């Protein structure tokens, strides 16, 4: 009888599971503890401006960018990785938590997951609380935040609790986080609003100025992924770009080389390089010596630019290592953080549960 009662109680108790959300300005990555990545979608929501009705989220919403009627607008509810539109972010989180539930082996219609959301180090207390509130309203049983530099370091596998200095440069969509970590905390953190989106803008401007061709952010991003390089090549790869001729306003296409993309990206990389130098100068001498010896790790989608590691080794004079699967370092760290939830609670002053 006791066995039957225990079985019924287990069946009636909603099963919980752990969801990690790397809430990015450009893309959101969602994973489940012990399962891994379940989805990666654009951080975009399409709404009817007249009725405020949400029409689509993620992939479907991004397809509407630049193609919507006047009363439908596709928006990004995050700026530089933090919540600027709470209601729209809530709808986006509802979507991503529902996607996680549909992929969780232990999920039931009544399941409520524990959720950890990655946020930039520069997020204010109000912004952090808004992110936690949005996750709770979206269906989380418990919600926590973790600063993305810490999550990235955990995901890379750096010994962040050791007294030695560890440096990470995380180039995301809206921001680049340059951090030095020691004894489990941030010794230096420099966040600049120069990252993947600015690289895309640089490509758009280059094509406009040199070819009188208008292209959109999606085209620029695709070219960056295909031809992104920071060093000229003796045998450069090429790609064809389709856009709108500025003079005729008609569809037109041109062929562009990776050397031209390197020229377009160089000013953006230079700004990030200067920020890295400043972060190194701010580090205490002993930690600076650690980094000069062991080097730094680059991660994030922007770190996939070809030859970026070699370029910075020459510019900075220290070893550079690119993280394995750099686009997922933060998400990996978030999922691993569930193993030490007490540490996450200590990181945030007042966990809201």
C-alpha positions as CSV (number, residue, x, y, z in Angstrom):
1,X,0.0,0.0,0.0
2,X,2.8,2.4,0.9
3,X,4.5,1.6,-2.4
4,X,1.3,2.5,-4.3
5,X,0.8,5.7,-2.4
6,X,4.4,6.7,-3.1
7,X,4.0,6.0,-6.8
8,X,0.8,8.0,-7.0
9,X,2.5,11.0,-5.2
10,X,5.4,10.9,-7.6
11,X,3.0,10.8,-10.6
12,X,1.0,13.7,-9.2
13,X,4.0,15.9,-8.4
14,X,5.1,18.0,-11.3
15,X,8.7,17.0,-12.3
16,X,11.2,19.8,-12.3
17,X,14.2,20.2,-14.6
18,X,16.9,22.8,-15.1
19,X,17.0,25.3,-17.9
20,X,19.9,27.6,-18.9
21,X,19.2,30.7,-21.0
22,X,22.0,32.7,-22.6
23,X,19.8,35.7,-23.3
24,X,21.8,37.6,-26.0
25,X,21.2,40.8,-27.8
26,X,21.2,39.1,-31.2
27,X,20.5,35.4,-30.4
28,X,19.3,33.4,-27.4
29,X,20.6,29.9,-26.7
30,X,18.6,27.6,-24.5
31,X,19.8,24.4,-22.9
32,X,18.7,21.7,-20.4
33,X,20.9,20.3,-17.7
34,X,22.2,16.8,-18.7
35,X,20.8,17.3,-22.2
36,X,22.6,20.3,-23.6
37,X,21.5,22.8,-26.3
38,X,17.8,22.5,-27.3
39,X,17.4,25.7,-29.4
40,X,19.2,28.8,-30.7
41,X,17.0,31.5,-32.1
42,X,17.2,35.2,-32.7
43,X,16.2,37.5,-29.8
44,X,13.4,39.0,-31.9
45,X,9.6,39.4,-31.2
46,X,7.1,40.4,-33.9
47,X,4.1,42.3,-32.6
48,X,1.1,44.1,-34.1
49,X,1.7,47.7,-33.2
50,X,-2.0,48.5,-33.3
51,X,-3.2,45.6,-31.1
52,X,0.0,44.9,-29.2
53,X,-0.6,41.2,-30.0
54,X,2.6,39.0,-30.2
55,X,2.6,37.4,-33.7
56,X,5.9,35.5,-33.6
57,X,9.1,34.9,-31.6
58,X,12.6,33.8,-32.5
59,X,13.1,32.3,-36.0
60,X,9.7,33.2,-37.3
61,X,9.9,36.8,-36.0
62,X,13.4,37.3,-37.6
63,X,12.0,36.2,-41.0
64,X,9.6,39.2,-40.7
65,X,12.4,41.8,-40.2
66,X,12.3,44.3,-43.1
67,X,9.3,42.5,-44.6
68,X,6.4,43.5,-42.3
69,X,3.4,45.8,-43.1
70,X,3.2,49.2,-41.3
71,X,1.2,47.9,-38.4
72,X,3.5,44.9,-37.7
73,X,6.9,45.6,-36.1
74,X,9.7,43.1,-35.4
75,X,11.7,44.3,-32.4
76,X,14.6,43.2,-30.2
77,X,13.6,43.5,-26.6
78,X,17.2,43.5,-25.4
79,X,19.9,46.2,-25.8
80,X,23.5,45.3,-25.1
81,X,22.3,42.0,-23.5
82,X,19.9,43.5,-20.9
83,X,16.1,43.9,-20.8
84,X,14.8,47.2,-22.1
85,X,11.3,46.0,-22.9
86,X,10.0,43.9,-20.0
87,X,6.6,42.8,-21.6
88,X,8.2,41.7,-24.8
89,X,11.0,39.9,-23.1
90,X,8.4,38.1,-21.0
91,X,6.8,36.8,-24.2
92,X,10.2,35.8,-25.5
93,X,11.1,33.9,-22.3
94,X,7.7,32.2,-22.3
95,X,8.4,30.9,-25.8
96,X,11.9,29.7,-24.9
97,X,10.8,28.0,-21.6
98,X,8.0,26.3,-23.5
99,X,10.5,25.1,-26.1
100,X,12.6,23.7,-23.2
101,X,9.6,22.0,-21.7
102,X,8.8,20.3,-25.0
103,X,12.3,18.9,-25.1
104,X,12.7,17.9,-21.4
105,X,12.4,14.1,-20.9
106,X,10.9,14.6,-17.5
107,X,8.5,17.4,-18.4
108,X,4.8,17.3,-17.8
109,X,2.2,20.0,-18.6
110,X,2.5,21.2,-15.0
111,X,6.3,21.1,-14.8
112,X,8.1,24.3,-13.7
113,X,11.8,24.4,-14.3
114,X,14.6,26.0,-12.4
115,X,16.1,28.7,-14.6
116,X,19.4,30.5,-14.7
117,X,19.7,33.4,-17.1
118,X,23.1,34.9,-18.2
119,X,23.3,38.7,-18.1
120,X,26.2,41.1,-18.8
121,X,28.3,42.3,-15.9
122,X,27.2,45.8,-16.6
123,X,23.5,45.0,-15.9
124,X,22.1,47.1,-13.1
125,X,20.3,45.7,-10.0
126,X,17.0,46.8,-11.6
127,X,17.8,45.1,-14.9
128,X,18.9,41.9,-13.1
129,X,15.7,41.9,-11.1
130,X,13.6,42.6,-14.2
131,X,15.3,39.5,-15.9
132,X,14.5,37.3,-12.9
133,X,10.9,38.6,-12.7
134,X,10.4,37.9,-16.4
135,X,11.7,34.3,-16.0
136,X,9.4,33.8,-13.0
137,X,6.4,35.2,-14.8
138,X,7.2,33.1,-17.9
139,X,6.9,29.9,-15.8
140,X,10.0,29.3,-13.9
141,X,9.8,27.7,-10.4
142,X,13.0,29.4,-9.4
143,X,15.0,32.0,-11.3
144,X,18.6,33.1,-10.9
145,X,21.0,35.2,-12.9
146,X,24.7,34.7,-13.5
147,X,27.0,37.3,-15.0
148,X,28.1,36.2,-18.5
149,X,31.8,36.6,-17.9
150,X,31.7,34.2,-15.0
151,X,29.5,31.8,-17.0
152,X,31.8,31.9,-20.0
153,X,34.8,31.1,-17.8
154,X,33.0,28.2,-16.2
155,X,31.9,26.9,-19.6
156,X,35.5,27.1,-20.9
157,X,36.7,25.2,-17.9
158,X,39.0,27.8,-16.4
159,X,40.0,27.4,-12.8
160,X,38.2,30.5,-11.7
161,X,38.5,29.8,-8.0
162,X,42.3,29.6,-8.1
163,X,44.4,32.6,-7.0
164,X,46.0,32.8,-10.5
165,X,44.5,35.3,-13.0
166,X,42.4,34.1,-15.9
167,X,41.4,36.4,-18.7
168,X,38.5,35.9,-21.0
169,X,37.4,38.0,-24.0
170,X,33.8,37.2,-24.9
171,X,32.7,38.8,-28.2
172,X,29.0,38.6,-28.4
173,X,26.4,40.4,-30.6
174,X,25.9,43.6,-28.7
175,X,28.8,43.7,-26.3
176,X,32.4,42.5,-25.8
177,X,33.1,41.5,-22.2
178,X,36.8,41.6,-21.3
179,X,37.3,40.1,-17.8
180,X,40.0,39.0,-15.5
181,X,38.9,36.5,-12.9
182,X,40.7,35.2,-9.7
183,X,39.5,33.5,-6.6
184,X,36.0,33.1,-8.0
185,X,35.5,36.9,-8.5
186,X,36.0,39.5,-11.2
187,X,39.3,41.4,-10.7
188,X,38.8,43.5,-13.8
189,X,35.8,43.8,-16.1
190,X,35.6,46.0,-19.1
191,X,32.4,45.8,-21.2
192,X,32.3,47.8,-24.5
193,X,29.4,48.1,-26.8
194,X,31.5,47.0,-29.8
195,X,31.0,43.5,-30.9
196,X,29.3,41.4,-33.6
197,X,26.6,43.9,-34.5
198,X,29.2,46.6,-35.0
199,X,31.1,44.3,-37.3
200,X,27.9,43.8,-39.3
201,X,27.4,47.6,-39.5
202,X,31.1,48.0,-40.7
203,X,30.4,45.6,-43.5
204,X,27.2,47.4,-44.5
205,X,29.0,50.8,-44.5
206,X,32.0,49.4,-46.5
207,X,29.7,47.9,-49.2
208,X,27.7,51.1,-49.4
209,X,30.7,53.4,-49.7
210,X,32.7,51.2,-52.1
211,X,29.9,49.7,-54.3
212,X,26.9,52.0,-53.8
213,X,25.0,48.9,-52.7
214,X,22.6,48.8,-49.8
215,X,22.5,45.5,-47.9
216,X,20.7,44.6,-44.6
217,X,22.1,43.2,-41.3
218,X,21.2,39.6,-42.2
219,X,23.2,39.8,-45.4
220,X,26.2,41.4,-43.6
221,X,26.1,38.8,-40.9
222,X,26.1,36.0,-43.4
223,X,29.1,37.5,-45.2
224,X,30.9,38.0,-41.9
225,X,30.4,34.3,-41.2
226,X,31.5,33.2,-44.7
227,X,34.4,35.6,-45.3
228,X,35.3,37.1,-41.9
229,X,39.0,37.5,-41.6
230,X,41.4,40.0,-40.0
231,X,44.5,39.2,-42.1
232,X,44.9,39.8,-45.9
233,X,45.2,36.6,-47.9
234,X,47.3,35.9,-50.9
235,X,44.5,33.8,-52.3
236,X,41.4,35.5,-50.9
237,X,38.0,33.8,-50.9
238,X,35.1,35.5,-52.6
239,X,31.3,35.7,-52.3
240,X,28.5,37.3,-54.1
241,X,26.3,39.9,-52.3
242,X,22.8,40.8,-53.4
243,X,21.3,44.2,-52.4
244,X,19.8,47.4,-53.8
245,X,21.7,49.8,-56.0
246,X,21.7,53.2,-54.4
247,X,21.4,55.1,-57.7
248,X,18.9,53.0,-59.6
249,X,17.0,51.6,-56.6
250,X,17.0,48.3,-58.4
251,X,18.3,44.9,-57.3
252,X,22.0,44.4,-57.9
253,X,24.8,42.1,-56.9
254,X,28.5,42.4,-56.5
255,X,31.4,40.1,-55.8
256,X,33.5,40.8,-52.6
257,X,36.7,39.3,-51.3
258,X,37.7,38.3,-47.8
259,X,40.5,40.9,-48.0
260,X,37.9,43.6,-48.3
261,X,36.0,42.2,-45.4
262,X,39.2,42.3,-43.4
263,X,39.6,46.0,-44.3
264,X,36.0,46.6,-43.2
265,X,36.4,44.8,-39.9
266,X,39.9,46.2,-38.9
267,X,38.6,49.4,-37.2
268,X,36.2,47.4,-35.0
269,X,38.9,44.9,-34.0
270,X,41.2,47.8,-33.3
271,X,38.7,49.2,-30.7
272,X,38.5,45.8,-29.0
273,X,42.3,45.5,-29.0
274,X,42.6,48.9,-27.3
275,X,40.1,47.8,-24.7
276,X,42.0,44.6,-24.0
277,X,45.2,46.6,-23.5
278,X,43.4,48.9,-21.0
279,X,42.1,45.9,-19.1
280,X,45.6,44.4,-18.8
281,X,46.9,47.8,-17.5
282,X,44.2,47.8,-14.8
283,X,45.2,44.3,-13.5
284,X,47.4,44.1,-10.4
285,X,51.0,43.3,-11.3
286,X,50.9,39.7,-10.1
287,X,47.8,38.9,-12.0
288,X,49.1,40.7,-15.1
289,X,52.2,38.5,-14.9
290,X,50.0,35.4,-14.8
291,X,48.2,36.4,-17.9
292,X,51.3,37.4,-19.7
293,X,52.6,33.9,-19.1
294,X,49.5,31.8,-19.7
295,X,47.6,34.1,-22.1
296,X,43.9,34.7,-22.5
297,X,40.9,32.9,-24.0
298,X,38.7,34.3,-26.7
299,X,35.1,33.2,-27.0
300,X,31.7,34.2,-28.3
301,X,30.6,34.3,-31.9
302,X,32.8,37.2,-32.8
303,X,35.9,35.1,-31.9
304,X,35.3,33.0,-35.0
305,X,36.8,35.7,-37.2
306,X,39.7,34.0,-39.0
307,X,43.2,34.7,-37.8
308,X,41.9,36.8,-34.8
309,X,44.0,34.7,-32.4
310,X,47.2,35.1,-34.5
311,X,46.5,38.9,-34.9
312,X,46.2,39.4,-31.2
313,X,49.2,37.3,-30.3
314,X,51.2,39.7,-32.5
315,X,49.5,42.8,-31.2
316,X,49.5,41.9,-27.5
317,X,52.5,39.7,-27.2
318,X,50.7,37.0,-25.2
319,X,49.4,33.5,-26.1
320,X,45.8,33.5,-27.4
321,X,43.5,30.5,-27.2
322,X,40.2,30.2,-28.9
323,X,37.6,28.3,-26.8
324,X,36.1,25.1,-28.2
325,X,32.6,25.9,-29.6
326,X,33.0,29.5,-28.6
327,X,29.3,30.4,-29.4
328,X,28.2,28.1,-26.6
329,X,30.7,28.9,-23.8
330,X,28.2,31.0,-21.8
331,X,25.4,28.4,-22.1
332,X,27.8,25.6,-21.1
333,X,28.8,27.6,-18.0
334,X,25.2,28.3,-17.1
335,X,24.2,24.6,-17.2
336,X,27.3,23.6,-15.2
337,X,26.3,26.3,-12.6
338,X,23.3,24.2,-11.5
339,X,25.9,21.8,-9.9
340,X,26.8,24.6,-7.5
341,X,23.6,26.6,-7.1
342,X,24.7,27.9,-3.7
343,X,27.6,29.7,-5.5
344,X,25.0,31.3,-7.8
345,X,22.9,32.4,-4.9
346,X,26.0,34.0,-3.3
347,X,26.8,35.8,-6.6
348,X,23.4,37.6,-6.5
349,X,22.7,39.6,-3.5
350,X,19.0,38.7,-3.1
351,X,17.9,35.7,-5.1
352,X,14.2,36.0,-5.9
353,X,12.4,32.6,-5.7
